[in-house]
Amino acid sequence: MMRRCVSELARRRRLDNVVDTMKVGFQYLANVSSPTRATDSQRGSNAYATLCATDPDIVSRETSSSEMLVDSFGRFHNYLRISLTERCNLRCQYCMPAEGVELTPRSELLSHDEIIRIADLFVTSGVDKIRLTGGEPTIRKDIEDICLHLSGLKGLKTLAMTTNGIVLSKKLPKLKECGLNALNISLDTLVPAKFEFMTRRKGHSKVMESIDAAVELGYNPVKVNCVVMRGMNDDEICNFVELTRHKPINVRFIEFMPFDGNVWNVKKLVPYAEMLDKVRQSYTGVERLQDHPTDTAKNFRIDGHVGTISFITSMTEHFCAGCNRLRLLADGNFKVCLFGPSEVLQRYITSLSGIACLWMSSRRPLNYPDIQVSLREPIRAGVDDAGLKEIIGAAIKRKKAKHAGMFDIAKTANRPMIHIGG
């Protein structure tokens, strides 16, 4: 026991040293970026290039914007999911542990202006779809203003939101005016009593009102996300399919995925093939639609139904080959894979002429563990957009070809879903 304690103490001290050095690196990048440190911006860029010229792993600041979003497997990432808050007005069992989660202090969450700055950087680099998530994004007081600013970004085609629908019906008309043009509403049961059990809160009727309001406002399709769990709601699959009969609703059946605190068990998983078989036993004319290469869902239509159904098969048939998604968490951490154990996989520090520089693109194996690095920190240290693009681009380049299998994912430390963003 004593040996383990000493070893852990030593590890933490090494990690503290890494973080201290990273802060120096961020400050150095900020100093280089600052116009007050040079007679003009070109001089600052030249000084930066001169200092780091001996490191072959450094990504050039002159790299084209679109290249920033391409990983080492050629996947172009044009879809950014932004978590606006860790707070939620429900306590869904697959999303949050029963004891709750420790929330990040408000001062460590991204501000309105920081969100817009980062989003603009991604959009000018080629992202054309942004999805707002949480927690529950509609409980953020400045949600309308955020939507208004994001929808005004030149080049953005889709501004979407994933919401639990509890307060959505009242806010949706204004949100649509502010540019929100796509919508996913989470609903895992059509039985009010079961809803209260699964979410640990009341509110089933409010969610149904929000779905109807979205249809009336012309959202087409209104996507309804349903996480299917054996023994919980797998008996309602065909009831959900009925939602699509007369309304432009796309029900998306999602395989139960493991995250910290949701007590995932393979016995609770209902595979896509089993769900589809249930549908085909009850309905004729179930036809597979042509999916886009970057779709996360396998899409189907049913004869006589206005809407459609889809299956998201993260556990049994992953779709990593076409992945185009990136995630910005509410605290500013950048996640290139939903199931990645740390937000920015990196090797950290290169010391050059006595100055510590942080280079996420370094491929030299240093004896430090992977840690989480937030885009918030370099922003608040004064790093300019070019420096942020290097950090982002290097992180994307390190994205793996595919995530681990479901049993390995279940054993890997990850955040609760409410921290990551749905």
C-alpha positions in Angstrom: 0.0 0.0 0.0 2.8 2.4 0.9 4.6 1.7 -2.3 1.4 2.4 -4.3 0.9 5.7 -2.5 4.5 6.8 -3.1 4.2 5.8 -6.8 0.9 7.8 -7.2 2.5 10.8 -5.5 5.4 10.7 -7.9 3.1 10.4 -10.9 1.0 13.4 -9.7 4.2 15.5 -9.2 5.3 14.7 -12.8 1.9 15.5 -14.1 1.9 18.9 -12.2 5.3 19.6 -13.8 3.9 18.9 -17.2 0.9 21.2 -16.6 3.2 24.0 -15.4 5.4 23.6 -18.4 2.3 23.6 -20.7 1.2 26.9 -19.1 4.6 28.3 -20.0 4.2 27.0 -23.5 0.8 28.6 -23.9 2.2 31.9 -22.6 5.0 31.7 -25.1 2.6 31.1 -28.0 0.6 34.1 -26.7 3.7 36.3 -26.6 4.6 35.3 -30.1 1.1 36.0 -31.3 0.7 39.3 -29.6 1.1 42.4 -31.9 2.7 44.3 -29.0 5.7 42.0 -29.1 6.7 42.9 -32.6 6.6 45.8 -35.0 4.2 43.9 -37.2 2.4 40.5 -37.3 4.9 39.1 -39.8 7.8 39.8 -37.5 6.0 37.8 -34.8 5.4 34.9 -37.2 9.0 34.9 -38.3 10.3 34.9 -34.8 8.0 31.9 -34.0 9.3 30.1 -37.1 12.9 30.8 -36.3 12.7 29.5 -32.7 11.0 26.3 -33.8 12.7 25.6 -37.1 14.8 22.8 -35.7 11.7 20.7 -34.8 10.6 18.7 -37.9 7.3 17.7 -36.3 5.9 21.2 -36.1 2.9 21.9 -38.3 3.4 25.0 -40.4 1.2 28.0 -39.7 0.8 28.4 -43.4 -1.2 25.1 -43.6 -4.4 25.6 -45.5 -7.5 26.0 -43.4 -9.3 22.9 -44.8 -6.3 20.7 -44.1 -6.8 21.4 -40.4 -9.9 19.3 -40.5 -8.4 16.3 -42.3 -7.1 13.4 -40.2 -4.3 11.0 -41.1 -6.9 8.6 -42.7 -8.2 11.3 -45.1 -11.5 11.9 -43.2 -12.7 15.5 -43.5 -14.5 16.7 -40.4 -17.2 19.3 -41.3 -19.5 18.6 -38.3 -18.9 20.2 -34.9 -20.9 19.4 -31.8 -20.8 22.1 -29.1 -21.9 21.3 -25.5 -23.2 24.6 -24.1 -23.6 23.4 -20.5 -23.1 20.4 -18.2 -26.4 21.2 -16.3 -29.6 19.4 -17.1 -33.2 19.4 -15.8 -33.5 15.6 -16.1 -31.4 12.8 -14.6 -31.5 10.1 -17.3 -30.1 6.8 -16.1 -27.9 6.2 -19.2 -26.5 9.7 -19.1 -25.9 10.5 -15.4 -25.0 8.4 -12.3 -27.7 8.2 -9.7 -25.5 10.2 -7.3 -25.2 13.0 -9.8 -21.9 14.4 -11.2 -19.5 17.1 -10.1 -20.1 20.2 -12.2 -17.3 22.3 -13.6 -17.1 25.7 -11.9 -18.8 28.5 -14.0 -15.5 30.3 -14.4 -14.0 27.3 -16.2 -16.8 26.9 -18.7 -16.6 28.6 -22.1 -18.1 32.0 -22.3 -20.5 33.2 -25.0 -17.7 35.0 -26.8 -15.3 32.1 -26.5 -17.9 29.7 -28.0 -18.5 32.1 -30.9 -14.8 32.6 -31.5 -14.1 28.9 -31.6 -17.1 28.1 -33.8 -16.1 30.8 -36.2 -12.6 29.4 -36.4 -14.0 26.0 -37.3 -16.6 27.3 -39.8 -14.0 29.4 -41.7 -11.9 26.2 -41.9 -14.7 24.2 -43.5 -17.2 23.1 -40.8 -20.7 23.6 -42.3 -22.8 21.9 -39.5 -22.9 22.7 -35.8 -25.0 20.9 -33.3 -25.7 22.4 -29.9 -25.9 19.9 -27.0 -25.5 19.7 -23.2 -26.4 18.9 -20.5 -29.6 20.5 -21.7 -28.8 23.4 -24.0 -32.2 25.1 -23.7 -31.5 25.9 -20.0 -28.7 28.2 -20.9 -30.0 31.8 -20.6 -28.2 33.1 -23.7 -29.2 30.2 -26.0 -31.2 32.5 -28.4 -28.3 34.9 -28.7 -25.8 32.0 -29.3 -28.0 30.7 -32.0 -28.4 34.1 -33.6 -24.6 34.6 -33.7 -23.8 31.1 -34.9 -26.4 31.1 -37.7 -24.8 34.3 -39.0 -21.5 32.6 -39.6 -20.7 32.6 -43.3 -20.4 29.1 -44.6 -22.6 27.4 -41.9 -25.4 25.5 -43.5 -27.0 23.6 -40.6 -27.5 24.8 -37.0 -29.0 21.9 -35.1 -29.8 21.1 -31.5 -30.3 18.0 -29.4 -32.6 18.7 -26.5 -34.7 16.7 -24.0 -37.7 18.9 -24.9 -38.8 19.8 -21.4 -38.8 23.6 -22.0 -38.4 23.6 -25.7 -42.0 24.2 -26.8 -42.0 27.8 -25.3 -38.6 28.6 -26.7 -38.7 27.0 -30.1 -40.5 29.8 -32.1 -37.7 32.3 -31.0 -35.0 29.8 -31.6 -36.2 29.2 -35.1 -36.2 32.9 -35.7 -32.6 33.0 -34.5 -31.6 30.4 -37.1 -32.0 27.0 -35.5 -32.9 24.8 -38.5 -32.6 21.2 -37.4 -33.8 19.5 -34.2 -33.4 16.2 -32.3 -35.6 15.6 -29.3 -34.6 12.8 -26.9 -37.4 10.6 -25.7 -36.9 7.0 -24.5 -40.5 6.0 -23.6 -44.1 6.8 -24.5 -45.3 5.7 -21.0 -45.4 8.7 -18.5 -44.7 6.6 -15.4 -41.8 4.9 -17.1 -40.5 8.3 -18.2 -40.4 9.4 -14.6 -38.5 6.3 -13.6 -36.0 6.5 -16.5 -35.3 10.3 -16.1 -35.9 10.5 -12.3 -38.1 13.5 -13.1 -41.6 14.4 -14.4 -42.2 16.0 -17.8 -43.3 13.4 -20.3 -46.2 15.6 -21.5 -43.9 18.6 -22.0 -41.7 16.5 -24.3 -44.6 15.4 -26.4 -45.8 19.0 -26.6 -42.3 20.0 -27.9 -42.4 17.3 -30.6 -45.8 18.5 -31.8 -44.6 22.2 -31.7 -41.6 21.3 -33.8 -43.8 19.6 -36.4 -46.2 22.6 -36.4 -43.3 25.0 -36.9 -42.2 23.1 -40.0 -39.2 21.2 -38.9 -38.9 18.3 -41.3 -37.9 15.8 -40.1 -38.3 16.2 -36.4 -35.8 13.7 -35.1 -36.6 11.7 -32.0 -33.7 10.0 -30.3 -34.6 6.8 -28.4 -31.9 4.9 -26.5 -33.1 1.3 -26.4 -32.4 -0.8 -23.3 -33.4 -4.4 -22.8 -36.0 -4.9 -20.1 -36.6 -1.1 -20.0 -38.1 0.1 -23.3 -37.4 -2.5 -25.9 -41.1 -3.5 -25.8 -42.0 0.0 -27.1 -40.1 -0.1 -30.4 -43.2 -0.5 -32.6 -45.0 2.1 -30.5 -42.3 4.5 -31.5 -42.5 3.5 -35.1 -46.2 4.6 -35.0 -45.1 8.1 -34.4 -43.9 8.2 -38.0 -47.2 7.1 -39.6 -48.8 10.5 -40.0 -46.1 13.0 -39.1 -42.6 13.9 -40.5 -40.8 12.3 -37.6 -37.6 10.4 -37.9 -37.3 8.0 -34.9 -33.7 7.1 -34.2 -33.2 3.9 -32.2 -29.8 4.1 -30.5 -27.9 1.2 -29.1 -27.1 1.5 -25.4 -23.5 2.8 -25.1 -21.2 2.7 -22.1 -20.2 5.9 -20.3 -18.9 6.5 -16.8 -21.7 6.0 -14.2 -24.4 4.5 -16.4 -23.8 0.9 -15.3 -23.6 -0.4 -18.9 -24.0 -4.1 -19.3 -24.0 -6.1 -22.5 -27.2 -7.8 -21.3 -29.0 -4.4 -21.5 -27.8 -3.9 -25.1 -30.4 -4.5 -27.8 -28.5 -5.0 -31.1 -29.6 -3.2 -34.3 -30.3 -6.5 -36.0 -32.8 -7.5 -33.2 -34.5 -4.1 -33.3 -34.9 -4.2 -37.1 -36.3 -7.7 -36.9 -38.9 -6.6 -34.4 -40.0 -3.8 -36.8 -40.1 -6.2 -39.8 -42.3 -8.7 -37.9 -44.9 -6.0 -37.4 -44.6 -3.9 -40.6 -44.5 -4.7 -44.3 -42.7 -2.6 -46.8 -39.7 -1.8 -44.6 -37.2 -0.4 -47.1 -33.6 0.6 -46.6 -32.7 4.2 -47.8 -29.5 5.3 -49.3 -27.3 6.6 -46.5 -24.7 9.4 -46.9 -21.1 8.1 -46.3 -20.9 10.2 -43.1 -24.3 9.1 -41.7 -24.2 7.7 -38.2 -27.6 6.1 -38.8 -29.0 3.3 -41.0 -32.1 4.8 -42.4 -35.4 3.1 -43.4 -38.9 4.0 -44.6 -42.1 2.1 -44.2 -44.8 2.0 -46.8 -47.6 4.3 -45.9 -45.6 6.3 -43.3 -44.9 10.0 -43.6 -41.8 9.8 -41.4 -38.9 7.4 -41.3 -36.9 5.3 -38.8 -33.2 4.9 -38.3 -30.8 2.8 -36.2 -27.6 4.1 -34.7 -25.3 1.1 -34.3 -22.3 2.4 -32.4 -21.8 -0.9 -30.5 -22.5 -3.7 -33.1 -21.6 -2.0 -36.4 -19.5 1.0 -35.9 -19.4 3.8 -38.6 -15.9 5.1 -37.9 -14.7 5.0 -41.5 -17.0 7.9 -42.4 -16.7 9.8 -39.2 -16.8 13.6 -39.8 -17.6 14.7 -36.2 -15.7 16.6 -33.6 -16.8 17.7 -30.1 -16.2 20.8 -28.1 -17.2 20.3 -24.5 -18.7 22.9 -22.2 -15.4 23.4 -20.4 -13.5 23.9 -23.7 -12.0 20.4 -24.0 -11.7 19.2 -27.5 -12.8 15.6 -28.2 -12.1 14.0 -31.6 -13.8 10.7 -30.8 -16.9 10.2 -28.6 -15.2 7.1 -27.0 -11.7 8.6 -26.7 -10.6 8.5 -23.0 -9.0 12.0 -23.2 -10.1 15.0 -25.1 -6.8 15.8 -26.9 -4.5 12.9 -27.3 -1.0 14.3 -27.3 2.6 14.3 -26.4 3.5 17.4 -24.7 6.5 19.4 -24.3 9.5 20.3 -26.4 12.1 22.6 -24.7 13.9 24.8 -27.2 16.6 27.2 -26.2 15.3 27.1 -22.7 11.8 28.0 -23.8 9.0 25.5 -23.3 6.8 25.1 -26.4 3.7 22.9 -26.4 3.4 20.9 -29.6 0.5 18.6 -29.9 1.8 17.2 -33.1 5.0 15.8 -31.5 5.5 12.2 -32.2 8.5 11.7 -29.9 7.4 9.3 -27.1 7.8 11.2 -23.9 7.3 9.5 -20.5 4.1 11.4 -19.6 0.5 10.1 -19.6 -2.1 11.5 -21.9 -4.0 14.4 -20.2 -6.9 16.5 -21.1 -6.1 19.9 -22.7 -8.7 22.5 -23.1 -8.9 25.0 -26.0 -10.1 27.3 -23.2 -6.6 27.6 -21.8 -4.7 28.8 -24.9 -7.5 31.2 -25.6 -7.3 32.7 -22.2 -3.5 32.8 -22.4 -3.8 35.0 -25.5 -3.0 32.4 -28.3 -4.2 33.7 -31.6 -6.3 31.9 -34.2 -3.3 30.5 -36.1 -2.0 29.0 -32.9 -5.4 27.5 -32.1 -5.6 26.0 -35.6 -2.3 24.2 -35.0 -3.6 22.7 -31.7 -6.8 21.6 -33.3 -5.2 20.3 -36.5 -2.6 18.3 -34.6 -5.3 16.7 -32.4 -7.4 15.7 -35.5 -4.3 14.2 -37.1 -3.9 11.9 -34.1 -7.5 10.6 -34.4 -7.6 6.8 -34.6 -9.0 4.8 -37.4 -11.8 3.5 -35.2 -12.8 3.3 -31.6 -12.3 0.2 -29.5 -14.8 -2.7 -29.3 -17.7 -2.3 -26.9 -16.2 -4.5 -24.2 -13.0 -2.5 -24.2 -15.0 0.8 -24.3 -16.9 -0.4 -21.2 -13.5 -0.8 -19.4 -12.1 2.5 -20.5 -12.4 5.6 -18.3 -14.5 8.2 -20.0 -16.7 11.1 -18.8 -20.4 10.7 -18.1 -22.5 11.5 -21.1 -23.8 14.6 -19.5 -20.2 16.0 -19.5 -19.5 15.0 -23.1 -22.7 16.3 -24.7 -25.4 14.2 -26.3 
